[in-house]
C-alpha cells in the first residue's frame, strides 16, 4: 500500500537545507516498521509554499497498517524537520475580532 504525503515547505528555507530533504525523509521512512522509501522530491512552486511529495510503500498489512504507518511517518517527519531547521508552511491565524462593547 502506497502512502503519499504532500508537505508544504516554507519558501524561506535555505536551498542547502532543501537539498537534505530526500536523505532525511529516507531515514524517516526506514525507521517505520514495514515501510519502504520510494521518493521525496520537491514537485511544485505553489502560491504559499514549495510542495514536497514524500512516497512510502507499506509492505505488510492492509488499511490499518497503512494508517498506523502514515501516522508514524507524519510524527517522525515533523520531528526530523524541526531538528534540522526546516520549516513547513502554515497559514497565519485569522486576526481576533474585537468583542462588541
C-alpha positions in Angstrom: 0.0 0.0 0.0 1.3 3.4 -1.0 1.4 6.4 1.3 1.7 9.8 -0.3 2.4 12.8 1.9 2.4 16.3 0.4 4.4 18.6 2.6 4.1 22.4 2.3 7.7 23.6 2.6 8.2 27.2 3.6 9.8 29.3 0.8 12.2 30.9 3.3 14.2 27.7 3.9 17.8 27.7 2.6 18.5 25.8 -0.6 21.2 23.8 1.3 18.6 22.5 3.7 16.1 21.7 0.9 18.8 19.5 -0.7 18.9 17.4 2.5 15.2 16.5 2.3 15.4 13.3 0.3 18.0 11.8 2.6 16.3 13.0 5.8 12.9 11.5 4.7 14.5 8.3 3.6 15.9 7.9 7.1 12.4 8.6 8.5 10.8 6.0 6.2 13.4 3.4 7.1 12.7 3.9 10.8 9.0 3.0 10.4 8.2 -0.7 10.6 7.3 -2.4 7.3 7.9 0.8 5.2 10.0 1.1 2.1 11.1 4.5 0.9 10.2 5.4 -2.7 11.0 9.1 -3.1 10.9 12.6 -1.5 11.1 15.3 -4.1 10.1 18.9 -4.5 7.4 18.9 -7.1 5.8 22.3 -7.3 6.1 26.1 -6.7 2.7 26.6 -5.1 1.2 30.0 -4.1 2.4 29.9 -0.5 4.9 27.1 -0.3 7.1 24.6 -2.2 5.3 21.2 -2.4 7.3 18.2 -1.5 6.0 14.7 -2.4 7.0 12.0 0.1 6.1 8.5 -1.0 6.5 5.3 1.0 5.2 1.8 0.5 3.9 -0.2 3.4 5.0 -3.7 2.7 2.8 -5.7 5.1 -0.8 -5.5 6.3 -3.8 -3.7 4.9 -5.6 -0.4 5.7 -4.9 -0.5 9.4 -1.1 -1.0 8.8 -1.1 1.8 6.3 -2.9 4.2 8.7 -0.5 3.4 11.5 2.4 3.9 9.2 1.0 7.2 7.9 0.6 8.5 11.5 4.1 7.5 12.5 5.6 8.9 9.3 3.9 12.3 9.9 5.1 12.5 13.6 8.6 11.4 12.7 8.7 13.8 9.7 7.7 16.7 11.9 10.4 15.9 14.4 13.1 15.4 11.8 12.2 18.7 10.0 12.2 20.6 13.3 15.6 19.1 14.4 17.1 20.1 11.0 15.7 23.6 11.0 13.4 23.1 8.0 10.1 24.9 8.3 6.7 23.8 7.0 4.3 26.5 5.7 1.2 27.1 7.8 -1.2 29.9 7.3 -1.3 32.8 9.8 -4.2 32.5 12.2 -7.1 34.9 11.4 -6.9 38.2 13.4 -9.0 38.1 16.5 -12.2 40.1 16.2 -12.9 42.6 18.9 -15.9 41.8 21.1 -18.7 44.3 20.8 -18.9 46.6 23.8 
